[in-house]
Amino acid sequence: MTNAKPVIKVEHLQKKFGSNEVLKDINAQVNEGQVICLIGPSGAGKSTFLRCLNLLDQPSSGKVIFEDKELTALSEDQLDKLRERMGMVFQQFNLFPHMSIIENIKLAPMKVKGMSDSDAKAKGLELLDQVGLADKADAFPTSLSGGQQQRVAIARALAMDPEVMLFDEPTSALDPEMVGEVLKVMQDLAQKGMTMVVVTHEMGFAKNVADEVWFMADGYIQEKAAPQQFFAQPQTPRAQDFLARVLEA
């Protein structure tokens, strides 16, 4: 991806929980329009790294720079403003059960951005159509399958017009037959040029959709490579061992 401008830069990022050093001196850069898939064994620090990108977890040291602003140097108010431009989708869908699907999606644009009810609704319906759930606007979350709820969670994140989407294992809480419908929505987003950082154990998605695979283990990004190269010829013994186990399973 030549001449793409960096959207997120991470410099010497370190994160400790007590004496446990989860992230150890991480340096990385995400460019505009790039899809990064973070893979690696459980406990490697992938989710912590993702949560440090928008300071849901406060780094112990190092810098996170988003669009030339150092997040660690901002006030909480300034940080909230920048967080609006980073959509995040978690393992759990976190939808409000007492609100209809369209109300769930309208809430943040109206509350945070001051969008009118009618504009927020129009945008919400458009996004529901985009994720294949146009007919579910008035349904409640409990009546939807896990895959449908996760697609609503993606639409809700997109309602804020983010410049970057962060996904933290978005399919890990789903039944296997629902995984594909969520990955399809994410693949469509990637094709439209959305900048994405995805923590995932879906190797097929990483292979087919990522521009770059980052392999994390033991608190470091051990390897960064194009997916074809990474899956065909991982360079580090740690990655070779991980792939042998995963692809055998």
C-alpha positions as a Markdown table, in Angstrom:
| # | Residue | x | y | z |
|---|---|---|---|---|
| 1 | Met | 0.0 | 0.0 | 0.0 |
| 2 | Thr | 2.2 | 2.8 | -1.2 |
| 3 | Asn | 1.8 | 6.4 | -0.1 |
| 4 | Ala | -1.0 | 5.4 | 2.3 |
| 5 | Lys | -0.9 | 7.7 | 5.3 |
| 6 | Pro | -0.5 | 6.3 | 8.8 |
| 7 | Val | -3.7 | 6.4 | 10.9 |
| 8 | Ile | -2.4 | 4.7 | 14.0 |
| 9 | Lys | 1.2 | 4.6 | 15.2 |
| 10 | Val | 2.4 | 2.7 | 18.3 |
| 11 | Glu | 5.8 | 3.4 | 19.7 |
| 12 | His | 7.4 | 1.4 | 22.5 |
| 13 | Leu | 4.1 | 0.4 | 23.9 |
| 14 | Gln | 4.2 | -1.5 | 27.2 |
| 15 | Lys | 1.3 | -2.7 | 29.4 |
| 16 | Lys | 1.7 | -4.2 | 32.8 |
| 17 | Phe | -1.1 | -5.5 | 35.1 |
| 18 | Gly | 0.7 | -5.5 | 38.5 |
| 19 | Ser | 3.9 | -7.5 | 37.9 |
| 20 | Asn | 2.6 | -9.2 | 34.8 |
| 21 | Glu | 4.0 | -7.6 | 31.7 |
| 22 | Val | 1.4 | -8.3 | 29.0 |
| 23 | Leu | 2.8 | -6.1 | 26.2 |
| 24 | Lys | 6.5 | -5.6 | 25.9 |
| 25 | Asp | 7.9 | -2.8 | 23.7 |
| 26 | Ile | 5.5 | -2.9 | 20.8 |
| 27 | Asn | 6.1 | -0.8 | 17.7 |
| 28 | Ala | 3.6 | -0.8 | 14.9 |
| 29 | Gln | 1.8 | 1.3 | 12.3 |
| 30 | Val | -1.6 | 1.0 | 10.7 |
| 31 | Asn | -2.1 | 2.8 | 7.4 |
| 32 | Glu | -5.3 | 4.2 | 5.9 |
| 33 | Gly | -7.4 | 1.6 | 4.3 |
| 34 | Gln | -5.3 | -1.3 | 5.6 |
| 35 | Val | -6.8 | -4.4 | 7.2 |
| 36 | Ile | -4.6 | -5.8 | 9.9 |
| 37 | Cys | -5.4 | -9.2 | 11.4 |
| 38 | Leu | -3.8 | -9.9 | 14.8 |
| 39 | Ile | -3.5 | -13.6 | 15.5 |
| 40 | Gly | -1.7 | -15.7 | 18.1 |
| 41 | Pro | -2.1 | -18.0 | 21.1 |
| 42 | Ser | -4.5 | -17.1 | 24.0 |
| 43 | Gly | -2.8 | -14.9 | 26.5 |
| 44 | Ala | -0.5 | -13.3 | 23.9 |
| 45 | Gly | -1.8 | -9.8 | 24.7 |
| 46 | Lys | -3.9 | -9.3 | 21.4 |
| 47 | Ser | -7.0 | -8.0 | 23.1 |
| 48 | Thr | -5.0 | -5.8 | 25.5 |
| 49 | Phe | -3.1 | -4.3 | 22.5 |
| 50 | Leu | -6.4 | -3.6 | 20.8 |
| 51 | Arg | -7.8 | -1.9 | 23.9 |
| 52 | Cys | -4.7 | 0.2 | 24.2 |
| 53 | Leu | -5.2 | 1.6 | 20.7 |
| 54 | Asn | -8.2 | 3.7 | 22.0 |
| 55 | Leu | -7.0 | 3.8 | 25.6 |
| 56 | Leu | -9.8 | 1.6 | 27.0 |
| 57 | Asp | -6.7 | 0.1 | 28.7 |
| 58 | Gln | -4.1 | 2.8 | 29.6 |
| 59 | Pro | -0.6 | 1.8 | 28.5 |
| 60 | Ser | 2.0 | 1.6 | 31.2 |
| 61 | Ser | 4.5 | 3.4 | 28.9 |
| 62 | Gly | 5.0 | 4.3 | 25.2 |
| 63 | Lys | 2.9 | 6.2 | 22.8 |
| 64 | Val | -0.3 | 5.6 | 20.8 |
| 65 | Ile | -0.6 | 8.2 | 18.0 |
| 66 | Phe | -3.9 | 8.5 | 16.2 |
| 67 | Glu | -4.0 | 10.9 | 13.2 |
| 68 | Asp | -0.9 | 12.7 | 14.5 |
| 69 | Lys | -2.4 | 13.2 | 18.0 |
| 70 | Glu | -0.7 | 11.4 | 20.9 |
| 71 | Leu | -3.7 | 9.8 | 22.8 |
| 72 | Thr | -1.8 | 9.4 | 26.0 |
| 73 | Ala | -1.3 | 13.2 | 26.2 |
| 74 | Leu | -5.0 | 14.1 | 25.8 |
| 75 | Ser | -7.6 | 15.1 | 28.4 |
| 76 | Glu | -10.5 | 12.7 | 28.9 |
| 77 | Asp | -12.8 | 15.1 | 26.9 |
| 78 | Gln | -10.3 | 15.2 | 23.9 |
| 79 | Leu | -9.9 | 11.5 | 24.1 |
| 80 | Asp | -13.7 | 10.9 | 23.9 |
| 81 | Lys | -13.8 | 13.1 | 20.8 |
| 82 | Leu | -11.1 | 10.9 | 19.1 |
| 83 | Arg | -12.7 | 7.7 | 20.3 |
| 84 | Glu | -15.8 | 8.6 | 18.3 |
| 85 | Arg | -13.7 | 8.1 | 15.2 |
| 86 | Met | -12.6 | 4.6 | 16.3 |
| 87 | Gly | -15.5 | 2.2 | 16.2 |
| 88 | Met | -15.1 | -0.9 | 18.4 |
| 89 | Val | -16.9 | -4.3 | 18.2 |
| 90 | Phe | -16.4 | -6.7 | 21.1 |
| 91 | Gln | -16.9 | -10.4 | 21.6 |
| 92 | Gln | -20.1 | -9.7 | 23.4 |
| 93 | Phe | -22.7 | -7.6 | 21.6 |
| 94 | Asn | -23.5 | -5.3 | 24.5 |
| 95 | Leu | -26.9 | -4.3 | 22.9 |
| 96 | Phe | -29.5 | -2.7 | 25.2 |
| 97 | Pro | -32.1 | -5.4 | 25.6 |
| 98 | His | -35.0 | -3.0 | 26.5 |
| 99 | Met | -34.5 | -1.0 | 23.2 |
| 100 | Ser | -35.4 | -2.0 | 19.7 |
| 101 | Ile | -32.6 | -2.5 | 17.2 |
| 102 | Ile | -33.1 | 0.9 | 15.5 |
| 103 | Glu | -33.1 | 2.6 | 19.0 |
| 104 | Asn | -29.8 | 0.9 | 19.8 |
| 105 | Ile | -28.3 | 2.2 | 16.6 |
| 106 | Lys | -29.7 | 5.8 | 16.9 |
| 107 | Leu | -28.6 | 6.3 | 20.5 |
| 108 | Ala | -25.0 | 7.4 | 20.1 |
| 109 | Pro | -25.4 | 9.6 | 17.0 |
| 110 | Met | -28.2 | 11.5 | 18.7 |
| 111 | Lys | -26.6 | 11.7 | 22.2 |
| 112 | Val | -23.0 | 12.2 | 21.2 |
| 113 | Lys | -23.2 | 13.9 | 17.8 |
| 114 | Gly | -26.5 | 15.8 | 18.3 |
| 115 | Met | -28.1 | 14.2 | 15.2 |
| 116 | Ser | -31.8 | 14.6 | 14.9 |
| 117 | Asp | -34.1 | 11.6 | 15.5 |
| 118 | Ser | -35.1 | 11.4 | 11.8 |
| 119 | Asp | -31.5 | 11.7 | 10.5 |
| 120 | Ala | -30.3 | 9.1 | 13.0 |
| 121 | Lys | -33.2 | 6.7 | 12.0 |
| 122 | Ala | -32.5 | 7.2 | 8.3 |
| 123 | Lys | -28.8 | 6.4 | 8.8 |
| 124 | Gly | -29.6 | 3.4 | 11.1 |
| 125 | Leu | -32.0 | 1.9 | 8.5 |
| 126 | Glu | -29.3 | 2.4 | 5.8 |
| 127 | Leu | -26.7 | 0.6 | 8.0 |
| 128 | Leu | -29.2 | -2.2 | 8.8 |
| 129 | Asp | -29.7 | -2.7 | 5.1 |
| 130 | Gln | -25.9 | -2.8 | 4.7 |
| 131 | Val | -25.5 | -5.6 | 7.3 |
| 132 | Gly | -28.5 | -7.5 | 5.8 |
| 133 | Leu | -31.0 | -6.8 | 8.6 |
| 134 | Ala | -33.3 | -4.2 | 7.1 |
| 135 | Asp | -36.3 | -6.1 | 8.3 |
| 136 | Lys | -35.2 | -6.2 | 12.0 |
| 137 | Ala | -35.3 | -2.5 | 12.8 |
| 138 | Asp | -38.3 | -2.8 | 15.2 |
| 139 | Ala | -37.2 | -6.2 | 16.7 |
| 140 | Phe | -35.6 | -6.5 | 20.2 |
| 141 | Pro | -32.1 | -8.0 | 20.7 |
| 142 | Thr | -33.4 | -11.1 | 22.5 |
| 143 | Ser | -35.4 | -12.1 | 19.4 |
| 144 | Leu | -32.2 | -12.1 | 17.2 |
| 145 | Ser | -29.6 | -14.9 | 16.8 |
| 146 | Gly | -26.0 | -14.2 | 18.0 |
| 147 | Gly | -24.8 | -13.6 | 14.5 |
| 148 | Gln | -27.6 | -11.1 | 13.9 |
| 149 | Gln | -26.9 | -9.3 | 17.2 |
| 150 | Gln | -23.2 | -9.0 | 16.2 |
| 151 | Arg | -24.1 | -7.5 | 12.9 |
| 152 | Val | -26.3 | -5.0 | 14.7 |
| 153 | Ala | -23.3 | -4.2 | 16.9 |
| 154 | Ile | -21.2 | -3.5 | 13.8 |
| 155 | Ala | -24.0 | -1.3 | 12.4 |
| 156 | Arg | -24.1 | 0.6 | 15.7 |
| 157 | Ala | -20.3 | 1.2 | 15.6 |
| 158 | Leu | -20.6 | 2.4 | 12.0 |
| 159 | Ala | -23.4 | 4.9 | 12.9 |
| 160 | Met | -20.7 | 7.1 | 14.4 |
| 161 | Asp | -18.9 | 7.4 | 11.0 |
| 162 | Pro | -15.6 | 6.0 | 12.4 |
| 163 | Glu | -12.3 | 6.2 | 10.4 |
| 164 | Val | -11.0 | 3.0 | 12.0 |
| 165 | Met | -12.9 | -0.1 | 13.1 |
| 166 | Leu | -11.4 | -2.3 | 15.9 |
| 167 | Phe | -12.7 | -5.8 | 16.2 |
| 168 | Asp | -11.9 | -7.9 | 19.3 |
| 169 | Glu | -12.6 | -11.5 | 18.3 |
| 170 | Pro | -16.1 | -10.6 | 17.0 |
| 171 | Thr | -17.0 | -14.2 | 16.1 |
| 172 | Ser | -15.7 | -16.0 | 19.2 |
| 173 | Ala | -19.1 | -16.0 | 21.1 |
| 174 | Leu | -21.0 | -17.2 | 18.0 |
| 175 | Asp | -22.3 | -20.7 | 17.0 |
| 176 | Pro | -20.1 | -21.9 | 14.1 |
| 177 | Glu | -22.9 | -21.5 | 11.5 |
| 178 | Met | -23.3 | -17.8 | 12.4 |
| 179 | Val | -19.6 | -17.0 | 12.0 |
| 180 | Gly | -19.8 | -16.6 | 8.2 |
| 181 | Glu | -22.5 | -14.0 | 8.2 |
| 182 | Val | -20.5 | -11.7 | 10.5 |
| 183 | Leu | -17.2 | -12.2 | 8.5 |
| 184 | Lys | -19.1 | -11.4 | 5.3 |
| 185 | Val | -20.1 | -8.0 | 6.7 |
| 186 | Met | -16.5 | -7.4 | 7.8 |
| 187 | Gln | -15.2 | -8.4 | 4.4 |
| 188 | Asp | -17.6 | -6.0 | 2.7 |
| 189 | Leu | -16.3 | -3.2 | 4.9 |
| 190 | Ala | -12.7 | -4.1 | 4.0 |
| 191 | Gln | -13.6 | -3.9 | 0.3 |
| 192 | Lys | -15.1 | -0.5 | 0.8 |
| 193 | Gly | -11.7 | 0.7 | 2.1 |
| 194 | Met | -12.4 | 0.8 | 5.9 |
| 195 | Thr | -9.3 | 0.8 | 8.0 |
| 196 | Met | -9.6 | -2.2 | 10.3 |
| 197 | Val | -7.6 | -3.9 | 13.1 |
| 198 | Val | -9.1 | -7.4 | 13.8 |
| 199 | Val | -8.1 | -9.7 | 16.6 |
| 200 | Thr | -9.3 | -13.1 | 15.3 |
| 201 | His | -8.8 | -16.8 | 15.3 |
| 202 | Glu | -10.5 | -17.2 | 12.0 |
| 203 | Met | -7.5 | -18.1 | 9.9 |
| 204 | Gly | -9.5 | -18.2 | 6.6 |
| 205 | Phe | -10.6 | -14.6 | 7.1 |
| 206 | Ala | -7.0 | -13.5 | 8.0 |
| 207 | Lys | -5.7 | -15.3 | 4.8 |
| 208 | Asn | -8.3 | -13.9 | 2.5 |
| 209 | Val | -9.0 | -10.4 | 3.8 |
| 210 | Ala | -6.0 | -9.0 | 5.7 |
| 211 | Asp | -3.4 | -6.8 | 4.0 |
| 212 | Glu | -1.0 | -7.8 | 6.8 |
| 213 | Val | -1.0 | -10.5 | 9.4 |
| 214 | Trp | 0.6 | -9.6 | 12.8 |
| 215 | Phe | 1.5 | -12.6 | 14.8 |
| 216 | Met | 1.6 | -12.0 | 18.6 |
| 217 | Ala | 3.0 | -14.2 | 21.2 |
| 218 | Asp | 4.6 | -13.7 | 24.6 |
| 219 | Gly | 3.8 | -10.0 | 24.7 |
| 220 | Tyr | 5.5 | -9.1 | 21.4 |
| 221 | Ile | 4.5 | -8.8 | 17.7 |
| 222 | Gln | 6.8 | -11.5 | 16.6 |
| 223 | Glu | 6.1 | -11.4 | 12.9 |
| 224 | Lys | 4.4 | -9.1 | 10.4 |
| 225 | Ala | 3.8 | -10.3 | 6.9 |
| 226 | Ala | 1.4 | -10.4 | 4.0 |
| 227 | Pro | -1.0 | -13.3 | 4.6 |
| 228 | Gln | 0.2 | -15.4 | 1.7 |
| 229 | Gln | 3.8 | -15.2 | 2.9 |
| 230 | Phe | 2.9 | -15.7 | 6.6 |
| 231 | Phe | 0.7 | -18.8 | 6.1 |
| 232 | Ala | 3.1 | -20.4 | 3.5 |
| 233 | Gln | 6.4 | -19.6 | 5.2 |
| 234 | Pro | 6.2 | -18.3 | 8.8 |
| 235 | Gln | 9.7 | -17.0 | 9.7 |
| 236 | Thr | 9.8 | -17.6 | 13.5 |
| 237 | Pro | 9.7 | -20.9 | 15.3 |
| 238 | Arg | 6.9 | -19.5 | 17.5 |
| 239 | Ala | 4.7 | -18.8 | 14.5 |
| 240 | Gln | 5.6 | -22.1 | 12.8 |
| 241 | Asp | 4.6 | -24.0 | 16.0 |
| 242 | Phe | 1.3 | -22.0 | 16.3 |
| 243 | Leu | 0.3 | -22.5 | 12.7 |
| 244 | Ala | 1.1 | -26.2 | 12.9 |
| 245 | Arg | -1.2 | -26.6 | 15.9 |
| 246 | Val | -4.0 | -24.3 | 14.5 |
| 247 | Leu | -4.1 | -25.8 | 11.0 |
| 248 | Glu | -4.0 | -29.3 | 12.4 |
| 249 | Ala | -7.0 | -28.7 | 14.6 |
